[in-house]
Amino acid sequence: MDDFEILMLGGSGLEGCTTVAEKRGWLAAKRAVFSEALGSAEAVLQAAKQMLDRTIETSGRKPDPGDPSVSVLPIRDSEYAMRLWPASLARSEHCLDFIKTKTGKPINVPDDHSIWHMPDPSAPWLQGGGPVELVSLERSFGVQPADIPEGEEKFVLRDGMTCMLTRPGARAAIFTVPLRHQPHTPYRNFDVITPTRGH
């Protein structure tokens, strides 16, 4: 009948309700709970509409050919390079994959290449920055390397992360994922103190 019912009927809470009357009763009970929590029936409808109108950003989709947001990270003395492209802004994510330098064709992660999350080189004394070896998105979901379609493997990295590429017989290479401005700062409900010189 309205956005609230559409939202609620998309969940799994109706298990056990077999008749229309049972389903209507369940919806009425849920509406009463949310109305009390949000203060009014109108607030419930507004919240349901906002949830249904939300755009959900995804991470992991490969970029289209010629996408201007893609950056190429060359690898010295290698037939491969890495590509980095922005993903979900809300989750501060970028994606990274490997390509053949000559053709630009995506490939899966070469067997002897590893990506590591590293401490910030400008502040290595800060805790919690690694080193931690990263796994690709596909491998993190339990897909075995042999089962990943060629050219589909990628990493999901966080904005501002410092990463290191390692491979046998070559110097490690370090890079930093770009840091994007977030439109909704988590500090909007706080005063921000800026240091000044003097006294």
Secondary structure, DSSP 8 states (H G I E B T S, - for coil): --HHHHHHHTSSTTTT--SHHHHHHHHHHHHHHHHHHHSSHHHHHHHHHHHHH-----------TT-TT-EEEE-TTSSEEEEEEE--TTTTEEEEEEEETTT--EE---TT-EEEEE--TT-TTSSS---EE---HHHHTT--GGGS-TT---EEEETT-EEEEE-TTS--EEEE------SS-TTTTS---------
